[in-house]
Amino acid sequence: MSYTQDGHGFFTRALDAEDRGRLDEAETAYQQAIVLFEEEGDSLQEQAACHYNLGHLYLGMNRPGRAVTAYENALGLFCRIPGSGKHRARTHLILGSLLLELDRAHDAEEHLLDALGQYLDAPHEAQDQAQCHVNLGRVYERGERHTQAITAYNRALDFYQETEATTTDQAECFTALGRLYEHAGRMKESGAAYAAAARLRWAAEQQRVEQQSTEQQSPARDAGVPDGEDRP
């Protein structure tokens, strides 16, 4: 396949290389696209997309330090683009989650709070907002800010309950709440939270078993051959 020798051509080359699992080639193409888009001067959206995709690429390559830099570059560009609140919120969430895994809790908290601020102006998927509160809960737990952690996990549950297929996520929130209530000596609330977590885990396991049973009972059908016809 031939590609144009401009930013868009190298961006397409990067996407194709990434799809084929040629990650080093994709990295080089994204970097070349960034250089060319920067020369154009009016392509902030395209530059931001390159840096954002590079962040994903580096995560797949297990290079978290470079991923942080790429997402930070993307965020700086999104902040200069009118109407990009959803992109800013999502990038703040990703950075907050990544920095938390890198034990940079203070920086993680700042990004997660910025994400929540963006959600006020640019509502996002409930599951993303829930994840933001979960990660804030983890930050607060690490800092022994238990009251704030309890609030964060409860807010996460509010959003998870608006989202399908989050039974396991809800169970994890209740487990964290049980642990926090226990630490605070609030044993009745701790027991209720642990019980809720157990019920949700049981429900998730039942759903998994039922799904497996349904898949095993449904005969596999060759989608490429209409009923009544034989394959040549």
Backbone as numpy.savetxt, mean C-alpha at the origin, in Angstrom:
# Nx Ny Nz CAx CAy CAz Cx Cy Cz
10.43 -4.53 -30.55 9.58 -3.33 -30.55 10.46 -2.09 -30.55
10.10 -1.12 -31.40 10.87 0.12 -31.46 10.24 1.17 -30.56
11.08 2.03 -30.01 10.63 3.08 -29.10 11.15 4.42 -29.60
10.37 5.45 -29.38 10.84 6.79 -29.70 11.95 7.18 -28.72
12.82 8.07 -29.15 13.97 8.45 -28.34 13.68 9.70 -27.50
12.47 9.80 -27.01 12.11 10.89 -26.11 11.70 10.31 -24.76
11.26 11.18 -23.84 10.89 10.71 -22.51 9.81 9.65 -22.55
8.81 9.85 -23.37 7.70 8.89 -23.44 8.18 7.54 -23.97
9.10 7.59 -24.92 9.61 6.34 -25.46 10.37 5.53 -24.42
11.22 6.23 -23.63 11.96 5.52 -22.59 11.04 5.08 -21.45
9.98 5.85 -21.20 9.02 5.44 -20.17 8.34 4.15 -20.59
7.93 4.07 -21.85 7.29 2.85 -22.36 8.28 1.69 -22.34
9.55 1.97 -22.71 10.57 0.94 -22.67 10.72 0.39 -21.24
10.68 1.29 -20.25 10.82 0.87 -18.85 9.65 -0.02 -18.43
8.43 0.39 -18.80 7.26 -0.42 -18.45 7.34 -1.80 -19.06
7.74 -1.87 -20.33 7.83 -3.17 -20.99 8.90 -4.04 -20.34
10.05 -3.43 -20.02 11.13 -4.20 -19.39 10.68 -4.72 -18.02
9.96 -3.88 -17.30 9.48 -4.29 -15.98 8.51 -5.46 -16.10
7.62 -5.39 -17.09 6.67 -6.49 -17.30 7.39 -7.80 -17.61
8.55 -7.72 -18.26 9.30 -8.93 -18.62 10.25 -9.36 -17.51
10.25 -8.62 -16.40 11.11 -8.97 -15.28 12.55 -8.53 -15.46
12.83 -7.67 -16.43 14.19 -7.18 -16.67 14.35 -5.87 -15.90
14.54 -5.99 -14.60 14.44 -4.84 -13.70 15.60 -3.86 -13.87
16.80 -4.35 -14.10 17.93 -3.44 -14.31 17.71 -2.58 -15.56
17.20 -3.22 -16.60 16.91 -2.49 -17.84 15.81 -1.45 -17.60
14.81 -1.84 -16.81 13.72 -0.90 -16.50 14.24 0.30 -15.72
15.12 0.02 -14.75 15.70 1.11 -13.95 16.42 2.12 -14.85
17.25 1.62 -15.74 18.01 2.49 -16.63 17.07 3.31 -17.52
16.02 2.69 -18.02 15.09 3.38 -18.91 14.31 4.46 -18.15
13.88 4.17 -16.92 13.20 5.20 -16.13 14.13 6.39 -15.89
15.38 6.11 -15.56 16.33 7.19 -15.29 16.56 8.03 -16.54
16.64 7.39 -17.70 16.82 8.14 -18.94 15.57 8.96 -19.24
14.40 8.39 -18.98 13.15 9.13 -19.20 13.11 10.38 -18.33
13.55 10.25 -17.07 13.55 11.39 -16.16 14.42 12.51 -16.72
15.62 12.16 -17.20 16.52 13.17 -17.76 15.85 13.89 -18.93
15.23 13.15 -19.81 14.60 13.75 -20.99 13.38 14.58 -20.62
12.59 14.09 -19.66 11.42 14.87 -19.23 11.87 16.17 -18.55
12.95 16.11 -17.79 13.45 17.32 -17.14 13.86 18.36 -18.17
14.40 17.91 -19.29 14.81 18.84 -20.35 13.62 19.51 -21.00
12.46 18.83 -20.99 11.26 19.42 -21.59 10.70 20.55 -20.75
10.86 20.47 -19.43 10.48 21.56 -18.55 9.03 21.63 -18.13
8.10 21.10 -18.90 6.68 21.19 -18.56 6.06 19.81 -18.38
6.85 18.89 -17.90 6.39 17.49 -17.80 6.48 17.00 -16.37
5.99 17.79 -15.42 6.08 17.40 -14.02 5.35 16.09 -13.75
4.18 15.91 -14.37 3.40 14.69 -14.14 4.17 13.46 -14.60
4.83 13.58 -15.75 5.59 12.44 -16.28 6.81 12.14 -15.41
7.49 13.21 -14.95 8.64 13.00 -14.06 8.20 12.32 -12.77
7.09 12.80 -12.22 6.59 12.22 -10.97 6.26 10.75 -11.17
5.64 10.42 -12.30 5.29 9.02 -12.57 6.53 8.15 -12.65
7.61 8.67 -13.26 8.85 7.90 -13.35 9.43 7.62 -11.97
9.52 8.66 -11.14 10.08 8.47 -9.80 9.21 7.52 -8.98
7.88 7.66 -9.11 6.95 6.80 -8.36 7.13 5.34 -8.78
7.20 5.11 -10.09 7.39 3.74 -10.57 8.76 3.19 -10.17
9.77 4.07 -10.14 11.08 3.63 -9.68 11.02 3.18 -8.22
10.21 3.89 -7.41 10.04 3.46 -6.02 9.52 2.04 -5.94
8.48 1.75 -6.73 7.94 0.38 -6.76 9.00 -0.61 -7.23
9.75 -0.19 -8.25 10.77 -1.08 -8.82 11.83 -1.42 -7.77
12.29 -0.41 -7.04 13.31 -0.64 -6.02 12.80 -1.52 -4.88
11.53 -1.39 -4.56 10.98 -2.29 -3.54 11.04 -3.74 -4.03
10.71 -3.94 -5.29 10.79 -5.28 -5.85 12.20 -5.81 -5.93
13.18 -4.90 -5.99 14.59 -5.29 -6.05 15.22 -5.35 -4.66
14.39 -5.15 -3.62 14.85 -5.16 -2.23 15.94 -4.11 -2.00
15.68 -2.90 -2.49 16.58 -1.78 -2.29 15.78 -0.65 -1.63
15.43 -0.81 -0.36 14.52 0.12 0.29 15.06 1.55 0.39
16.37 1.70 0.55 16.93 3.05 0.63 16.68 3.84 -0.64
16.92 3.21 -1.77 16.67 3.87 -3.06 15.18 4.09 -3.27
14.37 3.16 -2.77 12.91 3.33 -2.89 12.46 4.59 -2.16
12.99 4.80 -0.96 12.64 6.00 -0.20 12.98 7.25 -1.00
14.19 7.29 -1.56 14.61 8.46 -2.33 13.70 8.68 -3.53
13.35 7.61 -4.22 12.48 7.73 -5.40 11.11 8.27 -5.01
10.53 7.73 -3.95 9.21 8.21 -3.53 9.28 9.65 -3.04
10.36 10.02 -2.38 10.50 11.41 -1.93 10.59 12.35 -3.14
11.30 11.93 -4.17 11.36 12.73 -5.40 9.99 12.86 -6.04
9.26 11.75 -6.08 7.91 11.78 -6.65 7.02 12.73 -5.85
7.11 12.65 -4.54 6.28 13.49 -3.68 6.58 14.97 -3.91
7.87 15.31 -4.02 8.23 16.70 -4.28 7.61 17.22 -5.56
7.54 16.37 -6.58 6.93 16.77 -7.84 5.41 16.84 -7.73
4.79 15.86 -7.08 3.34 15.89 -6.91 2.89 17.17 -6.20
3.70 17.62 -5.26 3.35 18.83 -4.50 3.32 20.07 -5.38
3.93 19.99 -6.55 3.95 21.12 -7.49 2.87 21.01 -8.55
2.10 19.92 -8.49 1.09 19.67 -9.52 -0.31 19.91 -8.93
-1.06 20.88 -9.44 -2.42 21.12 -8.91 -3.29 19.88 -9.09
-4.14 19.62 -8.10 -5.09 18.52 -8.20 -4.50 17.15 -8.01
-3.32 17.06 -7.41 -2.69 15.74 -7.23 -2.78 15.27 -5.78
-3.82 15.69 -5.09 -3.96 15.33 -3.68 -3.97 13.84 -3.43
-4.65 13.08 -4.29 -4.70 11.63 -4.09 -3.33 11.00 -4.27
-2.58 11.50 -5.24 -1.23 10.97 -5.44 -0.34 11.32 -4.25
-0.48 12.53 -3.73 0.33 12.92 -2.57 -0.03 12.05 -1.36
-1.32 11.84 -1.15 -1.75 11.03 -0.01 -1.19 9.61 -0.11
-1.30 9.03 -1.30 -0.82 7.65 -1.49 0.69 7.57 -1.28
1.43 8.57 -1.78 2.88 8.54 -1.64 3.29 8.74 -0.19
2.59 9.63 0.51 2.86 9.79 1.95 2.63 8.47 2.69
1.55 7.78 2.35 1.26 6.50 3.01 2.36 5.48 2.74
2.78 5.38 1.48 3.84 4.42 1.14 5.12 4.75 1.88
5.49 6.03 1.88 6.71 6.44 2.57 6.61 6.17 4.07
5.45 6.50 4.65 5.27 6.24 6.08 5.41 4.78 6.42
4.81 3.93 5.61 4.88 2.48 5.85 6.30 1.97 5.68
6.99 2.45 4.64 8.35 2.00 4.38 9.32 2.46 5.46
9.20 3.71 5.87 10.10 4.24 6.89 9.88 3.57 8.24
8.65 3.16 8.50 8.37 2.42 9.73 9.13 1.10 9.72
9.14 0.41 8.57 9.87 -0.85 8.48 11.38 -0.64 8.59
11.84 0.56 8.27 13.26 0.88 8.37 13.62 1.47 9.74
12.68 1.36 10.70 12.88 1.84 12.07 13.11 3.35 12.14
12.53 4.07 11.23 12.57 5.53 11.27 11.18 6.03 11.67
10.83 5.75 12.92 9.46 5.97 13.38 9.05 7.43 13.32
9.95 8.34 13.68 9.59 9.76 13.67 9.24 10.23 12.26
10.09 9.87 11.29 9.83 10.25 9.90 8.55 9.57 9.40
8.35 8.32 9.79 7.14 7.60 9.39 5.89 8.33 9.89
5.93 8.75 11.15 4.77 9.44 11.73 4.44 10.71 10.94
5.46 11.47 10.57 5.22 12.70 9.83 4.51 12.42 8.51
4.99 11.41 7.79 4.36 11.10 6.50 2.94 10.57 6.68
2.73 9.75 7.68 1.39 9.20 7.90 0.40 10.29 8.29
0.83 11.24 9.11 -0.04 12.35 9.46 -0.30 13.25 8.25
0.72 13.44 7.41 0.51 14.21 6.19 -0.48 13.51 5.26
-0.40 12.17 5.22 -1.35 11.42 4.41 -2.77 11.66 4.89
-2.97 11.59 6.20 -4.31 11.82 6.76 -4.79 13.23 6.44
-3.87 14.20 6.47 -4.25 15.56 6.11 -4.71 15.65 4.66
-4.04 14.92 3.77 -4.44 14.91 2.37 -5.79 14.24 2.19
-6.07 13.21 2.99 -7.34 12.51 2.87 -8.52 13.44 3.16
-8.32 14.45 3.99 -9.40 15.39 4.30 -9.83 16.15 3.06
-8.87 16.46 2.18 -9.17 17.21 0.96 -9.40 16.31 -0.24
-8.79 15.14 -0.21 -8.89 14.22 -1.35 -9.18 12.83 -0.82
-10.45 12.54 -0.48 -10.80 11.24 0.09 -10.27 10.10 -0.78
-9.74 9.09 -0.11 -9.14 7.95 -0.80 -9.87 6.69 -0.37
-9.41 5.56 -0.83 -10.04 4.30 -0.47 -9.98 4.09 1.04
-11.07 3.55 1.57 -11.14 3.35 3.02 -10.02 2.44 3.50
-9.64 1.45 2.68 -8.59 0.52 3.11 -7.25 1.24 3.24
-6.97 2.21 2.37 -5.74 2.98 2.49 -5.73 3.80 3.77
-6.87 4.41 4.08 -6.95 5.20 5.30 -6.81 4.31 6.54
-7.40 3.13 6.46 -7.25 2.19 7.57 -5.79 1.82 7.78
-5.08 1.54 6.68 -3.68 1.17 6.78 -2.85 2.29 7.37
-3.22 3.51 7.03 -2.52 4.67 7.60 -2.67 4.70 9.12
-3.88 4.47 9.61 -4.11 4.46 11.05 -3.43 3.27 11.73
-3.40 2.12 11.06 -2.70 0.96 11.62 -1.23 1.28 11.83
-0.61 1.87 10.82 0.81 2.18 10.93 1.08 3.25 11.97
0.16 4.20 12.10 0.29 5.17 13.19 0.18 4.47 14.54
-0.72 3.51 14.64 -0.84 2.74 15.87 0.48 2.04 16.21
1.13 1.49 15.20 2.42 0.82 15.42 3.48 1.82 15.87
3.47 3.01 15.25 4.42 4.06 15.67 4.20 4.41 17.13
2.93 4.61 17.50 2.62 5.02 18.87 2.95 3.91 19.87
2.71 2.67 19.48 3.08 1.56 20.36 4.58 1.54 20.63
5.36 1.70 19.59 6.81 1.67 19.76 7.27 2.80 20.69
6.59 3.92 20.63 6.94 5.04 21.49 6.23 5.03 22.82
5.53 3.93 23.13 4.79 3.77 24.37 3.78 4.90 24.57
3.18 5.33 23.47 2.11 6.34 23.52 0.79 5.57 23.37
0.45 4.86 24.42 -0.58 3.84 24.33 -1.97 4.41 24.08
-2.29 5.54 24.65 -3.61 6.12 24.42 -3.79 6.49 22.96
-2.76 7.09 22.36 -2.83 7.43 20.94 -2.89 6.18 20.08
-2.18 5.13 20.50 -2.22 3.88 19.74 -3.62 3.29 19.75
-4.28 3.31 20.90 -5.64 2.77 20.99 -6.57 3.54 20.06
-6.46 4.86 20.06 -7.28 5.68 19.17 -7.02 5.33 17.71
-5.74 5.16 17.36 -5.39 4.87 15.97 -5.96 3.53 15.51
-5.83 2.49 16.33 -6.35 1.17 15.94 -7.88 1.18 15.84
-8.53 1.92 16.71 -9.99 2.03 16.62 -10.42 2.77 15.35
-9.67 3.80 14.97 -9.98 4.50 13.72 -9.75 3.56 12.53
-8.71 2.75 12.61 -8.47 1.79 11.54 -9.66 0.84 11.39
-10.17 0.37 12.51 -11.33 -0.53 12.46 -12.53 0.14 11.81
-12.73 1.43 12.09 -13.85 2.15 11.47 -13.76 2.07 9.95
-12.56 2.25 9.42 -12.39 2.21 7.96 -12.41 0.79 7.42
-11.81 -0.15 8.14 -11.83 -1.54 7.67 -13.26 -2.07 7.58
-14.12 -1.64 8.49 -15.49 -2.13 8.49 -16.30 -1.59 7.33
-15.72 -0.62 6.60 -16.36 -0.12 5.38 -15.85 -0.87 4.14
-14.93 -1.81 4.35 -14.23 -2.45 3.24 -14.41 -3.96 3.31
-14.69 -4.57 2.17 -14.85 -6.02 2.12 -13.49 -6.71 2.21
-13.53 -7.97 2.64 -12.35 -8.84 2.69 -11.24 -8.29 3.57
-11.63 -7.71 4.70 -10.62 -7.20 5.64 -10.75 -7.88 7.00
-11.32 -9.06 7.03 -11.55 -9.76 8.30 -10.25 -9.98 9.06
-9.22 -10.44 8.36 -7.93 -10.69 9.01 -7.31 -9.39 9.51
-7.43 -8.33 8.73 -6.89 -7.02 9.16 -7.60 -6.54 10.42
-8.92 -6.72 10.46 -9.66 -6.32 11.65 -9.23 -7.14 12.87
-8.99 -8.44 12.65 -8.55 -9.29 13.76 -7.23 -8.79 14.32
-6.31 -8.38 13.45 -5.02 -7.88 13.91 -5.18 -6.59 14.72
-6.11 -5.74 14.30 -6.37 -4.52 15.07 -6.90 -4.86 16.46
-7.85 -5.79 16.53 -8.39 -6.17 17.84 -7.32 -6.82 18.72
-6.42 -7.58 18.11 -5.33 -8.17 18.89 -4.45 -7.07 19.48
-4.13 -6.08 18.67 -3.32 -4.96 19.17 -4.05 -4.22 20.28
-5.35 -4.03 20.12 -6.14 -3.36 21.16 -6.15 -4.19 22.44
-6.29 -5.51 22.30 -6.26 -6.37 23.48 -4.94 -6.23 24.22
-3.87 -6.18 23.48 -2.54 -6.02 24.08 -2.40 -4.67 24.80
-2.90 -3.62 24.18 -2.79 -2.28 24.77 -3.67 -2.14 26.00
-4.89 -2.66 25.92 -5.79 -2.59 27.09 -5.20 -3.39 28.25
-4.62 -4.54 27.92 -4.01 -5.37 28.97 -2.87 -4.61 29.65
-2.07 -3.94 28.85 -0.95 -3.17 29.40 -1.45 -2.05 30.31
-2.63 -1.51 29.99 -3.19 -0.41 30.78 -4.00 -0.92 31.98
-4.09 -2.23 32.14 -4.86 -2.79 33.25 -6.36 -2.79 33.03
-6.77 -2.56 31.79 -8.21 -2.53 31.47 -8.60 -3.93 30.98
-8.69 -4.85 31.93 -8.77 -6.27 31.59 -10.08 -6.64 30.90
-11.18 -6.01 31.30 -12.46 -6.33 30.67 -12.42 -5.96 29.18
-11.90 -4.76 28.87 -11.81 -4.34 27.47 -10.79 -5.19 26.72
-9.72 -5.58 27.41 -8.73 -6.44 26.78 -9.34 -7.78 26.39
-10.09 -8.37 27.30 -10.71 -9.66 27.00 -11.69 -9.56 25.85
-12.46 -8.47 25.82 -13.43 -8.29 24.73 -12.72 -8.14 23.39
-11.60 -7.42 23.39 -10.86 -7.22 22.15 -10.25 -8.54 21.66
-9.65 -9.30 22.58 -9.09 -10.60 22.19 -10.18 -11.54 21.68
-11.35 -11.50 22.30 -12.45 -12.35 21.86 -12.92 -11.97 20.47
-12.99 -10.66 20.21 -13.39 -10.20 18.88 -12.37 -10.65 17.84
-11.09 -10.59 18.20 -10.04 -11.04 17.28 -10.19 -12.53 16.98
-10.49 -13.31 18.01 -10.64 -14.76 17.82 -11.84 -15.07 16.92
-12.95 -14.35 17.13 -14.14 -14.57 16.28 -13.84 -14.25 14.82
-13.12 -13.16 14.60 -12.81 -12.75 13.23 -11.86 -13.74 12.57
-10.90 -14.23 13.31 -9.99 -15.22 12.73 -10.73 -16.51 12.39
-11.64 -16.91 13.26 -12.44 -18.11 12.98 -13.26 -17.88 11.72
-13.88 -16.69 11.60 -14.69 -16.39 10.42 -13.83 -16.39 9.16
-12.64 -15.83 9.24 -11.75 -15.80 8.08 -11.35 -17.21 7.67
-11.09 -18.08 8.65 -10.72 -19.46 8.35 -11.89 -20.20 7.72
-13.10 -19.97 8.22 -14.28 -20.61 7.63 -14.48 -20.17 6.19
-14.27 -18.89 5.93 -14.41 -18.39 4.56 -13.38 -19.04 3.65
-12.16 -19.20 4.16 -11.10 -19.82 3.37 -11.44 -21.28 3.05
-11.92 -22.02 4.06 -12.28 -23.42 3.86 -13.43 -23.55 2.88
-14.44 -22.71 3.01 -15.59 -22.76 2.11 -15.17 -22.45 0.68
-14.28 -21.48 0.52 -13.82 -21.13 -0.81 -13.06 -22.29 -1.44
-12.19 -22.93 -0.66 -11.45 -24.07 -1.17 -12.38 -25.20 -1.56
-13.40 -25.44 -0.73 -14.36 -26.50 -1.02 -15.12 -26.22 -2.31
-15.52 -24.97 -2.49 -16.24 -24.59 -3.71 -15.37 -24.78 -4.94
-14.10 -24.38 -4.84 -13.18 -24.52 -5.97 -12.94 -25.99 -6.31
-12.87 -26.85 -5.29 -12.63 -28.27 -5.54 -13.84 -28.96 -6.14
-15.04 -28.49 -5.77 -16.26 -29.12 -6.27 -16.63 -28.64 -7.66
-16.13 -27.46 -8.06 -16.46 -26.94 -9.39 -15.53 -27.58 -10.41
-16.07 -28.34 -11.40 -15.20 -28.97 -12.39 -14.52 -27.92 -13.24
-13.24 -28.15 -13.52 -12.50 -27.21 -14.36 -13.03 -27.29 -15.78
-13.19 -26.12 -16.40 -13.70 -26.07 -17.76 -12.67 -25.40 -18.65
-12.43 -25.98 -19.82 -11.50 -25.40 -20.78 -12.20 -24.23 -21.45
-11.80 -23.00 -21.07 -12.47 -21.82 -21.59 -12.24 -21.64 -23.08
-11.24 -22.33 -23.63 -10.95 -22.14 -25.05 -11.78 -23.02 -25.97
-12.61 -23.91 -25.42 -13.38 -24.82 -26.25 -14.86 -24.70 -25.88
-15.74 -24.21 -26.75 -17.16 -24.12 -26.45 -17.75 -25.48 -26.14
-18.86 -25.46 -25.36 -19.53 -26.71 -25.05 -19.93 -27.44 -26.32
-19.75 -28.75 -26.28 -20.18 -29.56 -27.42 -19.16 -29.69 -28.52
-17.99 -29.02 -28.38 -16.98 -29.12 -29.41 -15.75 -29.82 -28.83
-15.03 -30.48 -29.70 -13.78 -31.13 -29.30 -12.61 -30.28 -29.74
-11.55 -30.34 -28.94 -10.34 -29.64 -29.36 -9.73 -30.39 -30.55
-9.27 -29.66 -31.57 -8.65 -30.34 -32.73 -7.43 -31.11 -32.29
